[in-house]
Each structure stands twice: as C-alpha cells, then as structure tokens.
Amino acid sequence: MNPLLKVQSISKSFGDLAANSEISFEVNKGEVLAILGENGAGKTTLMNILFGHYMPDNGQIYFKNNPIKFGNTRHTISLGVGMVHQHFTLADNLSVLENIIIGQKSLFSFSLSKKTALDKLNSLIEKFSLPIDPDAMVSDLSVSQKQRLEILKTLYKDCELLILDEPTAALTPQETEGLFKTIKNMVNQGLSVILISHKLNEVLSVSDRIIVLRNGKKVGEKKTANADYKSIASMIVGKEISYPKKIKSKPNREVLRLEMVSYKSDHDLDVKINNLNLKLYGGEIIGIAGVAGNGQQSLAKLLTGHLKPTEGKIFINQNEVIDSSPKNFMNQKVAYIPEDRNKDGLVGDMSIWENIIMTETDSIKIFNQLGFINSKNSHDQALSICKTNDVRLQKIDQPARLLSGGNVQKLLIGKWLYRKPQIIIACQPTRGLDEGAIAAVHRMILDARKDGNGVIIIGEDLDELLSLSDKICVMYNGHLSKPLDTLKTDKLTIGMLMSGKGF
C-alpha cells in the first residue's frame, strides 16, 4: 500500500544551526503518527516545511504521490493537508460559519452561497461528531469549541491529513478525552493525523506510531503498542531518566494565608479575583489547576507583591502584609518562578552572572556601600549556583538567552533556592521542557519541600500537579475551590471543577 505522505531526506539549516538533517518518514492512510522531541529538536521546522511555510535545503515530500511545492501553503492545502496551530487563528467578531467560509473566495466574488456552505458544514459536523452552532459568535465559544472550529475549517477544505500542534495545551481532561474521541473518529473515517505533543501519556493513548527527533535528526521509531513512557522519554533525551519520587512530608507551621482576597482592575480584559481563601504550610505543595485565563496569573502576582489586593488580607508567617511590593515579598523570603521564563525571568542580553545577582542588591557580599559590584564574588556565586543545579553553559559571561529552556529554568529556581526562601510560587515550571529537564525541575521542587519550604505550583498539566502536590485547588472565573487531597481525588473530579461544575 502506498503511503499517504512520504518525507524523504529533508534538511534545513539556519546559518550554522542544522534544524533538520536527512529526516525521512511516512504516514499511512487512517493512522495517527506522533512526532516527539525536546525543544529545538526540529519538530516545528519540519512541520513548517511540510505545510509550506519554509523551503528545505534539500529533500522531497510527496502527498498521494504528488510532490509538494515548497514555500506554497495554498498548494499544500489544495492537496489535502491541514494544520491546527497551538494558537488559534480565528476572528472573534465573526460567527462560526463566517470563520469557515472566510478566505474561500475573493471578497469581490458573489459565487459563494451561504446556504451551500452551511449545508457542507452541517454534514461535516454530523459525519465527524463535532457539534457546534454555526451561528454562534466565536467570542462566545469555549477553548475546546474553538479548537473544534479550527478542525472543521481544515475538514471544510477537504483535508485528508491533519497536523495537530500541541492540541491539548489548554484543555480540561474531559475536553482532552473528547478531542481524542474526535481524532479516533476521523481516523475511522479514513483521515490521517500527525500529532505534535510534549505529553507522553496522551501520545501513548491516542497514537498508532511514534517517531522521535533529537538535535534535528530522526533518532527512533516505534509502534505505540510496543512503547512505554520510560523508553520513549529516554529516546527523546538520549539517556535513561531517573524520575524523583514524592515521599511523605509532615507540614509544619503556616507560612502563607489568604483571607477573602479580591482583585479588581479598571481593565475589562483582566480576570477578577473573588474572595480567595487559602492556607499554605511549610513542607507542603499546593497545586493550582485551571484552564488558562481564569485568574491564575493575577493570583501569582498577588502572591509575589506584583499586584495589591483591592480587598482582603495576605499573611506571611502569620504577619499581615502591609507593603505589597515585589521587594517586600522577596525580603519576607518569597521566591517567584514566572510563567514566561524568558520575558519575566531573565534579561536575555545580559550575562548569566548578571542575571543571577540582579536580585542581590542588598547583599554586601555582591554590592559595596557605594553600589559597586564585587565582580569576583558575583562570578563565584553564579558559578556555585550553576554547578549545584546542573545549569549547562559555555561560560558564565555568555548571554543568558543562549541557554536552553531547561537550563534557564534550573538557573531561575537555583538562584531563588540560594536565597533560602520559605515560600516558592512556581508558574508552569516545566512548560515546554524535555523529559530530562522536567525530571530535574521536579527534583528541585521536591527537595525544596523536603527542606521545609511551602510551595505553590500554578499549572495546567494535571499529571504533574497530581504527582507533585499534596493538595490541589482549581481556579475558575476568578474563584478558588477548596483544597482537595491529591491521594483522594482524580482527574475527572478536577476536570469537572475546571469546567465550572461544583463551584
């Protein structure tokens, strides 16, 4: 049987960086192929070549035995290839149907019948079990409905191969399960799917075959039926991974308390925070779950002094916080690992050692009374932090932006741990990291808990939250659920709360 898609010896370089090197694989009709790899492995570049965004340096791609014209997205789509990007490309001020037909004809064409388009859309909705109201405004749709619409947009163009890029990044467990049913239904109808994901458990549950990229090269391929989590994770990073285990901890004193904390701003787009109550103890990890956009960012900023509550009180070590400023929270031993590590965590063009000492302006070891930097002490401290936390670098003077995502995260956590905090607020601590870096970050967080720190992890990966946390709360529309014992709850219960049921 001829493959639906045939990729032959694709290579692509950007200057001295070989993003793809001699990559070959096939996709058969009616199968789900998962493509895995750490950040920088070449997945995105390969998909951009396949979909017509990039020109390869050499190699060829055939779809149904027809060569794909590189650099021509319209031609790729016309052959039957569709792609749903992680960040949706929808017009919020238009209806579902209008989003489907936009771009189908010239603005000056009168030949596109809205009734014909509606009939075709309704037949696709029924055929692939993708219920959605054609007249609904996109601004009123949930995240999963918007994703459904993106899939329908590709199917409307008679797509036969669908590329899904990180499709579950912002979905609840129930929505993820619904997406997997949709994928299986599409495959049963004869479609093929390429799935790009970091979530190995999901890949193992929905794919038929897995290929792994590392450093721009294809390094392995397995039928999913013969694969397991550890073997695939080891293939991704090139060595066996040792995962840390959470041991029982006895929470001690109260380190943080919120009493009826609310935050309201004049910006209509800001999510309001309403009457939050929470207690965190030393030696305890609390996970905060929720679909992105339900107030988690505002909560993180309230907990670190970047926002001041409009109502309610925050207590650190049983003392009410009067001065809501980042410096005061730092002085009270609160550490903050921001969601966007490159934008809010470091200054990319500054050196590694400069990024490490930015928070040490009160240290007489680093800054003298006149404000001059002690270069030797600064370098020694930076080197010690990097060595202790396995931050892999070329030299301590190199720009921080040259570090990989995993090494940036280890640097950020390491520099805060050096300050011996009592409270750690970590937002999306492993987002976009490979399995090796994830294991390292998990070990650092669990070691901090063992040392008596109170930790709050704000994230969307339920597997991670359930494995690390002692308790888990859910944020929905600015409200916070009561804490649930992670040993006595499950994904289904948490997913219901994430969708607003039970509040």
Backbone torsions as a table, in degrees:
resi	resn	phi	psi	omega
1	MET	NA	131.0	179.2
2	ASN	-72.2	137.4	178.0
3	PRO	-68.9	153.3	175.9
4	LEU	-69.4	-43.4	-179.3
5	LEU	-126.5	136.1	178.1
6	LYS	-131.6	117.2	179.1
7	VAL	-105.9	123.8	-174.5
8	GLN	-123.8	113.5	168.4
9	SER	50.8	47.7	-179.7
10	ILE	-77.7	128.2	176.2
11	SER	-131.1	144.3	178.5
12	LYS	-153.1	127.3	178.1
13	SER	-121.9	147.6	172.0
14	PHE	-118.2	98.8	-173.3
15	GLY	65.0	-124.8	-179.8
16	ASP	-86.2	-6.5	-177.3
17	LEU	-89.1	119.9	175.6
18	ALA	-88.6	96.1	-177.6
19	ALA	-71.9	-38.7	175.2
20	ASN	-132.4	138.6	-179.2
21	SER	-137.5	106.5	173.8
22	GLU	52.6	50.3	-178.5
23	ILE	-89.8	128.6	178.2
24	SER	-134.3	137.7	172.8
25	PHE	-166.7	170.3	179.4
26	GLU	-130.5	154.9	172.6
27	VAL	-125.9	125.9	-179.7
28	ASN	-91.5	160.1	178.0
29	LYS	-64.8	133.0	175.8
30	GLY	73.7	35.8	176.0
31	GLU	-136.4	159.0	175.4
32	VAL	-108.6	115.1	177.3
33	LEU	-104.9	122.7	176.7
34	ALA	-96.4	134.2	175.8
35	ILE	-113.9	118.5	-175.6
36	LEU	-117.5	160.4	177.1
37	GLY	163.9	154.4	180.0
38	GLU	-71.8	173.6	175.8
39	ASN	-57.1	133.4	-179.8
40	GLY	83.1	7.4	-178.7
41	ALA	-75.2	-19.9	177.9
42	GLY	113.1	6.8	-177.1
43	LYS	-63.3	-50.0	-176.3
44	THR	-64.2	-43.3	178.5
45	THR	-59.7	-44.5	-179.2
46	LEU	-62.0	-43.2	179.7
47	MET	-68.1	-35.3	177.7
48	ASN	-67.3	-32.7	174.5
49	ILE	-69.4	-46.4	-178.6
50	LEU	-60.8	-39.7	-175.4
51	PHE	-87.5	-3.3	173.8
52	GLY	99.8	6.4	180.0
53	HIS	-80.5	-35.1	-177.1
54	TYR	-117.2	156.1	171.2
55	MET	-100.0	127.7	176.6
56	PRO	-75.8	161.5	174.6
57	ASP	-75.8	-36.5	173.0
58	ASN	-159.4	171.3	-176.3
59	GLY	105.1	173.5	-177.6
60	GLN	-146.2	151.8	176.1
61	ILE	-129.9	131.9	178.7
62	TYR	-118.2	134.6	173.7
63	PHE	-119.9	117.4	-174.5
64	LYS	52.2	43.9	178.5
65	ASN	69.6	3.8	177.3
66	ASN	-99.5	129.7	178.6
67	PRO	-67.6	135.3	176.5
68	ILE	-78.5	134.1	176.4
69	LYS	-81.2	110.3	-176.4
70	PHE	-65.8	145.0	179.0
71	GLY	76.0	15.1	-177.6
72	ASN	-132.8	87.4	-177.5
73	THR	-60.7	-39.0	-179.0
74	ARG	-60.2	-40.5	179.0
75	HIS	-66.3	-41.6	179.4
76	THR	-60.8	-43.7	179.1
77	ILE	-64.4	-41.1	-178.6
78	SER	-63.6	-27.8	177.7
79	LEU	-73.3	-25.4	179.8
80	GLY	121.0	22.4	178.3
81	VAL	-107.5	130.0	178.0
82	GLY	-126.5	156.2	-179.2
83	MET	-140.3	132.5	174.0
84	VAL	-108.9	111.6	-177.7
85	HIS	-78.3	160.2	179.6
86	GLN	-59.8	-39.0	177.9
87	HIS	-101.9	118.0	-171.4
88	PHE	-65.8	151.7	178.4
89	THR	-119.1	72.4	-176.7
90	LEU	-120.3	152.7	175.8
91	ALA	-94.9	107.1	-174.5
92	ASP	-63.7	-26.0	-175.8
93	ASN	-89.8	7.9	177.0
94	LEU	-115.3	164.4	178.9
95	SER	-80.5	172.5	177.1
96	VAL	-57.8	-50.0	-178.6
97	LEU	-61.7	-41.8	-179.4
98	GLU	-64.6	-36.6	175.9
99	ASN	-66.5	-31.9	178.7
100	ILE	-67.6	-44.0	-170.9
101	ILE	-93.0	-10.6	-178.9
102	ILE	-62.8	133.3	-179.5
103	GLY	86.2	-4.9	-179.1
104	GLN	-73.5	-32.8	-179.7
105	LYS	-135.7	165.8	174.7
106	SER	-61.9	150.5	177.0
107	LEU	-59.5	-24.2	-176.9
108	PHE	-97.0	7.6	-178.7
109	SER	-90.9	140.1	177.9
110	PHE	-112.1	12.5	-172.3
111	SER	-89.3	-8.0	-177.4
112	LEU	-89.7	111.1	179.9
113	SER	-81.8	128.3	179.6
114	LYS	-67.0	-33.6	179.4
115	LYS	-67.6	-41.5	177.5
116	THR	-61.2	-43.5	179.5
117	ALA	-63.9	-41.6	-179.9
118	LEU	-64.6	-41.4	178.4
119	ASP	-61.3	-42.7	-179.9
120	LYS	-67.0	-41.9	179.4
121	LEU	-61.8	-45.5	-179.4
122	ASN	-62.9	-35.2	178.9
123	SER	-69.2	-35.6	177.2
124	LEU	-69.3	-39.8	177.6
125	ILE	-58.4	-43.9	-179.0
126	GLU	-72.6	-43.7	-175.6
127	LYS	-63.9	-41.2	-174.8
128	PHE	-105.2	9.8	177.9
129	SER	52.5	56.1	179.4
130	LEU	-121.8	70.9	-174.2
131	PRO	-63.3	130.1	176.9
132	ILE	-162.3	146.8	-179.7
133	ASP	-84.2	114.7	-178.6
134	PRO	-58.9	-25.0	-177.6
135	ASP	-91.9	-5.4	-177.7
136	ALA	-68.7	143.4	174.9
137	MET	-76.5	138.9	-178.0
138	VAL	-61.4	-33.5	179.5
139	SER	-61.8	-19.9	-178.7
140	ASP	-95.2	-1.6	-175.9
141	LEU	-84.4	150.8	172.5
142	SER	-76.1	171.6	179.5
143	VAL	-59.8	-44.9	-178.0
144	SER	-67.1	-34.2	176.9
145	GLN	-68.0	-37.2	177.2
146	LYS	-64.8	-38.9	177.7
147	GLN	-65.4	-40.2	176.8
148	ARG	-58.5	-42.0	179.5
149	LEU	-64.9	-41.2	178.1
150	GLU	-61.0	-40.3	177.9
151	ILE	-65.2	-43.1	179.1
152	LEU	-63.1	-34.3	177.2
153	LYS	-59.9	-41.1	179.7
154	THR	-72.3	-40.0	-180.0
155	LEU	-66.1	-33.1	179.3
156	TYR	-62.0	-29.7	179.3
157	LYS	-90.1	20.5	175.8
158	ASP	62.2	42.7	178.0
159	CYS	-67.1	138.5	174.8
160	GLU	-115.2	-18.6	175.5
161	LEU	-130.4	120.0	-176.2
162	LEU	-111.0	125.6	175.9
163	ILE	-99.9	123.6	179.4
164	LEU	-113.9	117.7	-177.5
165	ASP	-101.0	111.7	-179.6
166	GLU	45.6	58.7	-170.0
167	PRO	-72.3	-17.1	-175.6
168	THR	-106.2	12.2	-172.7
169	ALA	-56.6	-34.6	-175.3
170	ALA	-121.9	25.9	-177.1
171	LEU	-105.5	149.7	171.4
172	THR	-74.0	165.8	177.9
173	PRO	-56.1	-40.6	179.1
174	GLN	-66.1	-39.4	178.4
175	GLU	-67.5	-36.8	176.4
176	THR	-63.2	-44.2	178.0
177	GLU	-61.2	-39.5	177.9
178	GLY	-65.0	-38.6	177.3
179	LEU	-63.3	-42.2	-179.8
180	PHE	-63.8	-36.9	175.5
181	LYS	-63.5	-40.2	178.1
182	THR	-62.5	-44.9	179.6
183	ILE	-60.0	-47.0	-179.0
184	LYS	-64.5	-36.5	178.6
185	ASN	-66.7	-40.9	178.6
186	MET	-63.4	-41.7	179.1
187	VAL	-64.0	-40.3	177.4
188	ASN	-62.8	-26.3	178.9
189	GLN	-86.3	0.5	175.6
190	GLY	103.7	-2.0	177.9
191	LEU	-77.4	160.6	174.5
192	SER	-118.0	152.3	-175.8
193	VAL	-134.1	134.4	167.1
194	ILE	-106.9	123.4	-175.2
195	LEU	-112.5	122.0	174.8
196	ILE	-105.4	123.1	-176.0
197	SER	-156.2	155.4	172.1
198	HIS	-98.5	-12.0	-171.3
199	LYS	-91.9	99.7	-172.7
200	LEU	-64.1	-37.2	-179.9
201	ASN	-60.3	-39.9	180.0
202	GLU	-69.1	-42.9	179.0
203	VAL	-59.3	-42.4	-178.6
204	LEU	-67.8	-24.6	-177.1
205	SER	-88.4	-21.0	-171.7
206	VAL	-120.6	-18.4	-174.2
207	SER	-89.5	162.8	173.7
208	ASP	-100.7	-30.9	-176.3
209	ARG	-148.3	151.0	-176.5
210	ILE	-129.5	132.9	167.5
211	ILE	-120.5	149.4	-175.7
212	VAL	-121.9	132.4	174.6
213	LEU	-107.2	143.6	174.4
214	ARG	-147.4	126.5	-179.1
215	ASN	53.7	39.5	175.4
216	GLY	83.2	-0.7	-178.3
217	LYS	-118.6	151.4	172.3
218	LYS	-78.7	119.8	-174.8
219	VAL	-112.3	-4.9	179.8
220	GLY	-174.6	158.7	177.9
221	GLU	-149.6	136.4	179.9
222	LYS	-146.2	146.4	166.1
223	LYS	-71.2	136.9	-176.1
224	THR	-59.2	-34.1	-179.8
225	ALA	-61.1	-24.3	-178.6
226	ASN	-103.2	9.6	-175.1
227	ALA	-109.7	157.6	171.1
228	ASP	-139.9	170.8	-173.1
229	TYR	-57.6	-49.4	-173.6
230	LYS	-66.2	-41.1	-177.2
231	SER	-67.3	-40.0	179.0
232	ILE	-69.8	-42.7	179.0
233	ALA	-60.2	-41.4	179.1
234	SER	-65.6	-36.8	178.8
235	MET	-66.3	-36.5	-178.4
236	ILE	-64.6	-43.9	-174.9
237	VAL	-98.5	-10.2	176.0
238	GLY	86.5	12.1	176.7
239	LYS	-161.3	164.8	178.9
240	GLU	-71.7	138.4	-176.4
241	ILE	-104.3	134.2	175.3
242	SER	-100.2	113.1	-178.0
243	TYR	-91.1	134.9	178.3
244	PRO	-72.2	153.6	177.8
245	LYS	-115.6	138.4	178.6
246	LYS	-77.5	122.7	176.3
247	ILE	-101.9	159.9	-175.9
248	LYS	-63.8	136.5	-179.1
249	SER	-124.8	148.1	177.3
250	LYS	-107.3	104.1	178.0
251	PRO	-57.2	141.6	-178.9
252	ASN	-108.7	-109.5	-174.4
253	ARG	-82.1	158.1	174.5
254	GLU	-72.3	128.1	179.9
255	VAL	-110.3	-22.0	-177.5
256	LEU	-148.8	139.8	177.1
257	ARG	-146.0	134.7	172.3
258	LEU	-109.9	132.8	177.4
259	GLU	-124.2	107.7	176.3
260	MET	49.6	46.2	-177.3
261	VAL	-80.3	128.8	176.4
262	SER	-129.6	153.2	175.2
263	TYR	-142.1	123.5	177.6
264	LYS	-130.6	138.0	179.7
265	SER	-123.9	172.4	179.3
266	ASP	-82.1	-7.4	-178.9
267	HIS	-87.7	120.2	-177.0
268	ASP	-61.5	-27.5	-176.7
269	LEU	-79.6	-15.9	179.1
270	ASP	-70.8	138.3	175.4
271	VAL	-79.3	127.4	179.0
272	LYS	-73.0	146.4	175.0
273	ILE	-107.3	128.6	-170.6
274	ASN	-125.0	113.7	167.2
275	ASN	49.0	56.1	-179.0
276	LEU	-82.6	134.6	174.2
277	ASN	-126.1	131.4	-177.6
278	LEU	-160.6	143.9	173.4
279	LYS	-127.1	135.3	177.5
280	LEU	-125.3	134.4	-179.4
281	TYR	-111.9	154.2	174.5
282	GLY	-63.1	141.5	-177.4
283	GLY	78.4	19.7	-176.8
284	GLU	-132.1	143.9	172.8
285	ILE	-116.1	125.7	173.9
286	ILE	-111.6	126.4	176.0
287	GLY	-94.7	137.6	175.9
288	ILE	-113.1	109.4	-179.4
289	ALA	-97.8	165.5	176.6
290	GLY	153.6	151.9	174.1
291	VAL	-70.0	140.1	-177.7
292	ALA	-52.0	139.1	176.3
293	GLY	96.7	11.5	-179.9
294	ASN	-104.2	15.1	175.2
295	GLY	111.1	2.9	-176.2
296	GLN	-63.7	-40.8	-179.3
297	GLN	-64.1	-41.7	178.5
298	SER	-64.4	-39.2	178.0
299	LEU	-61.2	-45.9	179.7
300	ALA	-59.4	-40.3	-178.3
301	LYS	-71.8	-33.1	174.8
302	LEU	-65.6	-37.7	-176.8
303	LEU	-76.8	-8.7	-177.0
304	THR	-124.7	8.9	175.1
305	GLY	84.2	7.1	179.2
306	HIS	-84.1	-15.4	172.3
307	LEU	-133.2	150.0	177.2
308	LYS	-107.6	131.1	179.6
309	PRO	-59.9	141.2	173.9
310	THR	-83.1	-21.0	174.7
311	GLU	-147.3	158.4	175.6
312	GLY	88.7	-179.9	-174.0
313	LYS	-132.5	147.1	173.4
314	ILE	-118.8	132.4	179.4
315	PHE	-118.4	134.0	171.8
316	ILE	-118.9	123.3	-175.8
317	ASN	52.2	41.9	175.6
318	GLN	69.2	8.1	176.2
319	ASN	-108.0	129.1	-179.0
320	GLU	-65.9	136.1	178.0
321	VAL	-83.1	118.1	178.5
322	ILE	-96.1	-41.6	-178.1
323	ASP	-95.9	101.2	179.0
324	SER	-87.8	83.8	175.9
325	SER	-137.0	149.9	179.3
326	PRO	-55.3	-39.7	-178.4
327	LYS	-64.4	-41.8	178.9
328	ASN	-64.1	-41.6	178.7
329	PHE	-65.0	-38.8	176.2
330	MET	-61.6	-43.9	-179.3
331	ASN	-64.8	-24.6	177.4
332	GLN	-93.9	20.0	171.6
333	LYS	67.9	40.7	172.4
334	VAL	-103.3	125.9	178.0
335	ALA	-105.7	143.9	-175.2
336	TYR	-128.3	115.4	173.5
337	ILE	-102.2	102.1	-172.3
338	PRO	-73.1	161.4	-179.5
339	GLU	-64.5	-45.5	179.6
340	ASP	-97.2	93.3	-172.7
341	ARG	-65.0	-30.1	-176.8
342	ASN	-83.7	-31.5	-178.7
343	LYS	-86.3	-45.6	-173.2
344	ASP	-105.9	-12.2	-175.2
345	GLY	-94.2	-31.2	-177.7
346	LEU	-150.3	168.6	173.3
347	VAL	-105.3	107.6	-168.5
348	GLY	-58.8	-34.7	-176.5
349	ASP	-84.3	-8.8	175.1
350	MET	-85.9	157.8	-177.7
351	SER	-70.4	167.1	178.6
352	ILE	-61.4	-45.9	-177.1
353	TRP	-67.3	-33.1	177.7
354	GLU	-67.2	-39.0	177.4
355	ASN	-63.8	-35.3	-177.9
356	ILE	-69.6	-37.0	-175.3
357	ILE	-90.3	-1.6	-177.8
358	MET	-58.1	-30.2	-178.1
359	THR	-92.4	6.7	-172.6
360	GLU	-109.6	31.8	-176.3
361	THR	-64.6	-19.6	179.5
362	ASP	-93.3	-1.5	-176.5
363	SER	-85.0	119.1	178.6
364	ILE	-71.7	-16.1	176.3
365	LYS	-72.3	-31.5	-176.7
366	ILE	-99.5	-42.1	-178.7
367	PHE	-120.2	128.9	177.3
368	ASN	-81.2	-178.5	-174.8
369	GLN	-64.4	-22.6	179.1
370	LEU	-90.5	-1.4	177.7
371	GLY	90.1	6.3	178.7
372	PHE	-81.7	145.7	-178.1
373	ILE	-84.2	133.6	171.6
374	ASN	-84.0	100.5	-172.5
375	SER	-61.4	-43.6	-177.7
376	LYS	-63.7	-48.9	179.9
377	ASN	-62.1	-37.1	179.6
378	SER	-63.8	-46.4	179.1
379	HIS	-64.7	-42.1	-179.8
380	ASP	-62.5	-43.7	179.9
381	GLN	-65.0	-43.4	-179.9
382	ALA	-63.0	-44.4	179.6
383	LEU	-63.7	-39.1	179.0
384	SER	-63.4	-44.1	179.6
385	ILE	-64.0	-43.4	-178.7
386	CYS	-66.1	-39.8	179.8
387	LYS	-68.6	-45.2	-178.7
388	THR	-61.4	-35.9	-173.6
389	ASN	-107.2	15.2	174.9
390	ASP	54.4	45.0	174.1
391	VAL	-82.9	115.4	-174.0
392	ARG	-91.3	120.7	-173.6
393	LEU	-143.3	167.3	175.2
394	GLN	-87.1	-46.7	176.5
395	LYS	-156.3	155.2	-174.5
396	ILE	-68.4	-17.4	-179.6
397	ASP	-89.8	-3.7	-176.6
398	GLN	-70.2	150.4	175.7
399	PRO	-58.2	137.2	-176.7
400	ALA	-62.4	-26.0	-178.0
401	ARG	-65.9	-15.2	-179.7
402	LEU	-81.8	-7.3	177.0
403	LEU	-76.1	148.6	173.6
404	SER	-70.0	166.3	-179.0
405	GLY	-58.4	-42.4	-179.5
406	GLY	-65.0	-39.7	180.0
407	ASN	-72.0	-33.7	173.3
408	VAL	-60.2	-44.6	-177.4
409	GLN	-67.0	-40.3	178.3
410	LYS	-65.7	-35.1	176.6
411	LEU	-63.8	-46.8	-177.7
412	LEU	-64.2	-47.6	-179.5
413	ILE	-65.2	-42.1	-178.5
414	GLY	-61.2	-41.2	-177.4
415	LYS	-70.2	-29.8	176.7
416	TRP	-75.5	-39.3	178.8
417	LEU	-63.5	-31.2	178.4
418	TYR	-61.0	-29.4	179.4
419	ARG	-79.8	-1.7	179.7
420	LYS	53.9	64.9	-179.7
421	PRO	-74.1	168.6	171.9
422	GLN	-108.6	-21.5	-177.7
423	ILE	-132.9	131.9	177.3
424	ILE	-122.5	123.8	175.1
425	ILE	-107.1	110.6	-175.4
426	ALA	-116.7	119.0	-179.0
427	CYS	-104.4	123.2	179.1
428	GLN	45.6	56.8	-169.2
429	PRO	-65.4	-20.4	-178.5
430	THR	-123.3	15.1	-178.7
431	ARG	-59.6	126.5	175.7
432	GLY	77.6	6.4	-178.9
433	LEU	-92.0	155.4	175.4
434	ASP	-79.7	171.4	-172.8
435	GLU	-62.1	-36.4	178.8
436	GLY	-64.2	-45.0	178.9
437	ALA	-67.4	-36.4	177.7
438	ILE	-60.3	-47.2	179.7
439	ALA	-60.2	-39.8	-179.7
440	ALA	-66.1	-43.9	-180.0
441	VAL	-66.3	-41.7	177.0
442	HIS	-58.8	-41.6	-179.8
443	ARG	-63.5	-40.6	179.4
444	MET	-64.4	-41.1	-179.3
445	ILE	-67.4	-44.5	-179.1
446	LEU	-68.0	-34.2	175.9
447	ASP	-66.0	-37.8	177.7
448	ALA	-63.6	-40.7	176.3
449	ARG	-62.6	-43.6	-179.6
450	LYS	-63.0	-30.9	179.4
451	ASP	-81.1	2.6	175.4
452	GLY	99.0	5.5	176.8
453	ASN	-74.1	147.9	166.7
454	GLY	-92.1	132.1	-174.3
455	VAL	-125.6	133.6	170.6
456	ILE	-116.5	122.4	177.5
457	ILE	-108.2	120.2	176.8
458	ILE	-104.1	116.2	-174.9
459	GLY	-158.2	176.1	-179.0
460	GLU	-116.2	-7.7	-179.0
461	ASP	-88.9	101.9	-175.3
462	LEU	-66.3	-34.5	177.5
463	ASP	-59.3	-43.5	179.2
464	GLU	-65.6	-46.9	-178.4
465	LEU	-62.2	-41.5	-178.9
466	LEU	-69.9	-32.4	-177.9
467	SER	-78.5	-29.2	-175.9
468	LEU	-98.3	-32.8	-168.5
469	SER	-85.2	151.1	170.5
470	ASP	-87.7	-36.0	176.9
471	LYS	-132.8	157.6	179.0
472	ILE	-137.8	133.7	174.5
473	CYS	-116.9	160.9	179.1
474	VAL	-122.8	134.7	173.4
475	MET	-100.7	131.6	176.5
476	TYR	-143.1	120.2	176.4
477	ASN	51.2	42.6	175.6
478	GLY	83.7	0.9	178.8
479	HIS	-108.1	153.0	-178.7
480	LEU	-119.4	127.8	179.6
481	SER	-72.8	167.0	172.7
482	LYS	-69.0	150.1	-178.8
483	PRO	-64.8	140.2	175.5
484	LEU	-113.0	138.0	175.6
485	ASP	-69.8	122.9	-175.3
486	THR	-65.2	-21.9	178.1
487	LEU	-77.7	-13.8	-175.5
488	LYS	-120.0	16.8	178.4
489	THR	-132.8	177.4	-178.9
490	ASP	-147.2	174.8	-177.5
491	LYS	-61.8	-36.7	-177.6
492	LEU	-61.6	-46.5	179.9
493	THR	-62.3	-44.6	-179.5
494	ILE	-66.1	-40.6	179.1
495	GLY	-61.7	-37.6	176.9
496	MET	-61.9	-43.2	179.3
497	LEU	-66.3	-37.7	-179.7
498	MET	-63.4	-27.1	178.3
499	SER	-91.6	3.4	174.7
500	GLY	97.7	-2.2	-179.2
501	LYS	-87.6	127.9	179.0
502	GLY	105.0	-4.1	177.6
503	PHE	-82.7	NA	NA
